[in-house]
Amino acid sequence: MRREDGMRELPVVGRPPAERADAALNRRRILRAAAEVIATRGAEAVTMDEVARAAGVGVGTVYRRFGDRARLVYAVIDDREREFQAAFIQGPPPLGPGAAPRDRVRAFLHALADRTDAQADLLLMAESDPPEARFRDGSYGLYWNHLAILLAQIRPDADVAYLADALLAPLAANLFLHQRRTRGMTVERIKAGMDALLAGIGAD
């Protein structure tokens, strides 16, 4: 997809592929069951066996459809994730196109803080099972690429590959929840801290 300025637009990731009607029905049944397990027993209760029982399907069906628990949890949070991606890829400025790069970086990090806060427990589970799951998920690569492109416009001489990872690191769910629940930080305080990091790389 091309933007009006001629640059290639980043795709929204996480859209489920086209599938047969019976496969789509199984997918909805499994995701509904996983969401119900989370709502009634908490995110820690989500296992492939438990979800299979709740959905009335074999556990092999759950594994074939989703692969592992991390992918299943990411699928549960998928709708919220697609909304967030659409907002920074093609929504109104400053989060979407049309604002100065430094304003877009700030808006993106603030929006990601809100997005992390909304589903932090689910994100924690998805990011830590297995430990590298956060980086394997397509969303992280999209975030990283988005920031790297904007940072290159702000600081062409900077190591934007490193800086993109560095700006995303504080928004990992485990650190975010530690700051919120153990240190008692508000989301606004976390956003202020992100602004301070941006100031240090000339993006304030």
N, C-alpha and C positions, 0 to 999 in steps of 0.2 A: 504494500500500500504506500502511496506517495502523498506527502503533505503538500500544501500549496506552495511551500518554499522550495520544493524539489527534493528535499531530503527524504530518505526512506523512513517510514514510520515504524516504530516498534510494534510487534504483534502482541495482542493480549494472549497470555498463555493460560492453560488450564481448561480450555473448552473441551468437553468430552467429544471424542470422535463419533461420527455417524455409526449407528449400530442397529441390529435387528430389534424388532419390537419386543421379543421375549428377553433379549439381553438388556434392553433399556428398562424393562419392568423389573428385572432382577437388580439392576443398579439402583433404581429408586427405592426398592424394598430394602436393600442392604443399607443405603444411606439413611433412610428413615429410621431403621432399627438402631443404627449407630448413634444418630441424634437423640433418640429416645433413651438409650443407655446413658449417654452423657448427661441428659437433662435430669434423669431420675437417680443415677448412682454416681455421677461425677466422671470426669475425664479419665481418671485412673482405672475405672472399671472396664474400659474398652479393651477387649481382646478379640481376636478373630473368632474364637469359639463362641464367646458370649454373643457377638453380633450375629453369627450364623444362626444360633438358636433363636434369637429374637426375630430374625428375618424369616425363619422357617425354610432355610436353604442349607445345603451341605457346606461344611467349612471349606471344602475344596473349591466350591464356587466362589467364595469370598476371596480366597487366595488367588485364584485364576483371574478374577476381575480387578483386584487391587494390589496384589503382590505381597504387601506387608502392612503392618499396623500404621506406620508413618504415612504411607500413601492413602490409606483409608481415611485417616484423620484429615489429611490435606483435602481430600475430596469432600468431607463434611463441611469444611470451612471455605469451599471453593466459591460459592456464590458471593460472599463478602469480598473475597480476594479479587474476583473478576470486576466487581464494582470499583474497587480501589484502583486496579490497573487501568480501567477505562478512564477514570478521572484524571490520572497523570499523563496518559498517552494522548487523549483527545478531548478532555474536558476543558472548561473555561480556565483562564489564567487567574492567579499565578501558578496554580498546580499544573494546569495544562499549558499547551503551546500559546505563545503570544506575549509572555512576560520576559523580563531580562533573566539570563541564566542563573545569576545568583539568587534572584527572587524565587525561581522555580526550585532550586535546590533546597532553600529554606522551607518553602511550602511543602515539598515532598517529604522532608524529614519530619515536619510537624504532623502531616497527615499520616505518615507511617507510625508515628508514636500513638496517635489516636486509634489506628487500625490494630496495632499490637495490644493496646489496652483493652480493646473490645473483646478479643478472643485469646487472651494471653495464656490461659491454661491449656487450651487446645494447641496453640502454637508451640508451647513448651513440650508437649507430648510429641508432636510431629517432628520437632527439631532435634529431639534427643533419642530417637528410636529408629535407626541406629544413630550414634553421635554425629556422623557426617550428613545426616538427612537434610539439615538446613541448606547446605551447599549443593546437594543433589537436586533439590526441588527447583523446578524451572523458574519460580518466582524470584528466587535470590539472584539468578543470572540476569533476569530482566531488570531488577532494581539496580544491580551493579552496573549494567550497561547504560542505563538511563543516567545514573550519576556520573559515570565516566565521561559520557558525551558532554554533559553540562559543565563538568569541572574542566574539561579540555578547552571549552570556550572561555572560561573565567581565567584559568591559569595554564596557558599553552606550554609553559616550561615545567610544569609540575608532573610528578609521578602519579597520574590520575588512577592507574590501576590499584596502587596502594591506598590512595586516599579514599576511593570508593569503598573498599573493604573497611577502612578505618571508620568511616562515617556510619556504615551499617552495623558495625560490631556492637555499639551500645544499645542497639535495638533488638538484639537477640533476646528471645523470650525469657531465658533463665536470668540474665542480668537485669532485664526490665522488671521482672517480678521481684527480684531481690531488692531493687531500689524502691519499688512501690510498697512492698509488704514488710520488709525488714528495716529498711532505712526510713520508711514513711514519706518518701518523696511524692509530690503531686506530679501529675502529667505536665502541668505548666512548668514546674521546676526542671523536669527532664528536657522539655523543649528549650528552656533557657540555657541549659547545659549544651545542647546541640548548637544553639546560636553561638556560644562561646567557642566551640570547636570550629565552626565555620569562620568566625572572625580570625582564627589563627591561620587559616589558609587563604585569607583575603576574600572571603565570600560573605562578609557581613553586610 
